[in-house]
Each structure stands twice: as C-alpha cells, then as structure tokens.
C-alpha cells in the first residue's frame, strides 16, 4: 500500500502501517457480517409487526432457549478446537440455514393454505396443539433463528478480535473497525429497502442476497488469521481455549467484573425493549402491508447506521484515548435519562423514531465499541466462554424478562408515557453501572498489564 494512504490512515484513524491490512480486513469482515444481518432484519421486524405485542414474549422465550444452546455448543467447540478453525464451520452452518429458509419461504409463502399441528398458548396460558399456517411457523422459526444468529456471530467476531488486538490497540482501532459494521448495516438495508419499495426484488429474495454477503466473511476470516499470526497483533499459537463447556456460566458468579458486565447488558436490554415494542406498535398502526413495514424499518436502519459511521471513524478512538472507558460507556446511558423524559412528554411515532435513531447510532458508535474493549482486560477463558454467555443467554434472557415486565406494566394500565418514566429510572441505574464497569476495567488494565488481549 502506498505511503500516502498509510499516512492518511495514521493521521485520521491512528492506524499504524504494520496494522493497516489486518484492520481493513477486520473492517470488511464486520461490514459483510452486519450487511448480511441488516438485510434480513427488516424482514424479521415486518413479521414482528404481524404479531400482537403481548405475544412477542413467546418469540423471545424461544430465542432465549436457543441462545443457551448456542452458547453451550460454542463453548464446547472452543474447548476442543482452535478458534480460527471453528469459525468457518460456524459461518458455513448459518449460510446453509439461510438457504433452507429461502426454500421454505418459497414453498410456504404468506397466505398459503397449508397448515400443520404446532404448540400454541391458549387464553389460559396452557400449551395446546392446534392447526396453524405453515407460513406462520416458518416466519416464527426465522424470527428466532435470526435473533440468535445476530447475537452469536457478532459476539464471536468481537471475541476473535479481542484475542488478536492488545488493550491499547483496541482503544485506537475498535472504533474504526466498528464503523465497518455500521457501514454494512447502513448500506444493506437501505439498498434492499429501496429495492423492495420499488418492487425490484421481493422480501424472499433478500434472504439470498444476505447469504451471498455472509459467504464473503469466510475469505475475511482466512485472511485475518494469516495477517494476525505474524506478531503484528496476536499469536495464533494459543489455539484452543480449553476447559469445560459450562465454565462460561460458572465464571459469571466468580467474577464481580463479569457480574457488573451482565447487569450492564440487562439494563441496556430493558431500555431497548421499551423502544422496540413501541416502534413495533406505532409502525403497525402507520403502515398496512408487510412490504411497507419492511421498507420503513429498512430505511430507519440505514439512517441509524449512516449516522454512526462518522463518530466511529473519527470520535470513538479519541474519546476512549482521552477519557477512557468510563466516559465512553456512560455517554449513552446518561443521554437516555433525558430521552425517556422527552418520550414521556411526547409519546408519538416521530418522537420514538427520532430517539431510536439517536439511541441506536450512539450505541453503535460509543457503547458497543466500549463494551468490546472491556474484554481486552480479561483472559481467554472469559473472553470466549463468559462473553458468549453474556452476549447470548444473559442478553436474550434479559430480553425475555423485560418483555414480560413491559407487558405487565401495560396490563397494569401503564401507557407509553408512564413506561417511559420507568425507563428513565432504569437509565439512571444503567449510567451508574457504566461508571463502575469502566473504572473496574481501567483498574484491571493498570494492575494486570500482562493479561494478553
């Protein structure tokens, strides 16, 4: 690469010349990963808008169960095999899944007359078997699968990078790399949303596009493994993580740092749940067809991620480098306190969408990179196994608990304005947890400089 280009990246993004190729491959890897997911996400959200808000908890129950299974399987794999050897097989498995859903969606389109016996909850909250449309079963399966896919593959990506970049490198580079995810998340849904809105492709075809994009990540994994095995970042000779498949769960109860991390994630998911359910309800009321809802959700996703790119490229590393983990983690929690008061005063569609844009863009630009940097101060067992537990079962378990709480508040007569006030209190707790977690990370970094990231 020319000296001029290397100098440009060094000045604008603080990337050293010997790191440049690995960082650009990491950028491309996350770009493809998020472009694939966000191409599929509007289809999932369009399905969610066809399900009553009080029934979302059942979808999230299934997501939680499969998240626990995914975390256990991943822990088993990294205990026995080199991480770099597992990744292509994991992504290959998900690519095959995408192909299967594409076939099923073609065989059982929305509105088809085919039915099958499936377990459902009746009005007494008992599980019974009833005849339901096969297309609905396929849609629910896709919703749960994509929710697990998102948390799992992104968590694995950041675990992989946290194992290959040092603590100091993570502060300089993770913001830039995260911008690759935002770029993919902006371009993928924007292009496909517009294509769907103008009838250039149908919703089912977006599944094929997502599978092709995800396939590209296999080449990125191969190249990144080669680029980071020469000492510029990490030594691949570490290979297997070892230990048992259950050790990730046990570690949470032995380490106050990991417990604080889990609490941080649980509080975050409560806030996300409030916004998600509100958006589903208001979009359902504003748009009548699945295509219109897909297009609306896709365009919102594109705007969110487009706004996140600039801060990730030029601000995240500077905030982390100057003020450290504490400020990076606490910016968005503190903002959400005021955001919930605004939502309580004006609980309407334009307000929820506007705050969603700022909230999600800020999370992608600050909170998410900050969370991933926190893993560079722990050992490999925690980095892979405990991380997969927090990003999977803990995250989705919190989703499940929070959707029941949100439904309970509604049943008690709370409207969106009142629920937003509850959210403001949760945001205050989230801010305090962020400050504690950031300080503990800085403490561990100074006390254990020998811990390899």
Secondary structure as GFF3:
##gff-version 3
##sequence-region A 1 453
A	DSSP	alpha_helix	3	13	.	.	.	ID=ss1
A	DSSP	three_ten_helix	17	19	.	.	.	ID=ss2
A	DSSP	alpha_helix	20	48	.	.	.	ID=ss3
A	DSSP	three_ten_helix	53	55	.	.	.	ID=ss4
A	DSSP	alpha_helix	56	80	.	.	.	ID=ss5
A	DSSP	alpha_helix	83	107	.	.	.	ID=ss6
A	DSSP	beta_strand	115	121	.	.	.	ID=ss7
A	DSSP	beta_strand	127	133	.	.	.	ID=ss8
A	DSSP	alpha_helix	134	162	.	.	.	ID=ss9
A	DSSP	alpha_helix	167	197	.	.	.	ID=ss10
A	DSSP	alpha_helix	205	227	.	.	.	ID=ss11
A	DSSP	three_ten_helix	236	238	.	.	.	ID=ss12
A	DSSP	alpha_helix	247	252	.	.	.	ID=ss13
A	DSSP	alpha_helix	256	286	.	.	.	ID=ss14
A	DSSP	alpha_helix	290	314	.	.	.	ID=ss15
A	DSSP	alpha_helix	316	345	.	.	.	ID=ss16
A	DSSP	alpha_helix	349	362	.	.	.	ID=ss17
A	DSSP	pi_helix	363	367	.	.	.	ID=ss18
A	DSSP	alpha_helix	368	374	.	.	.	ID=ss19
A	DSSP	three_ten_helix	375	377	.	.	.	ID=ss20
A	DSSP	alpha_helix	380	381	.	.	.	ID=ss21
A	DSSP	pi_helix	382	386	.	.	.	ID=ss22
A	DSSP	alpha_helix	387	389	.	.	.	ID=ss23
A	DSSP	pi_helix	390	394	.	.	.	ID=ss24
A	DSSP	alpha_helix	395	411	.	.	.	ID=ss25
A	DSSP	alpha_helix	416	447	.	.	.	ID=ss26
###
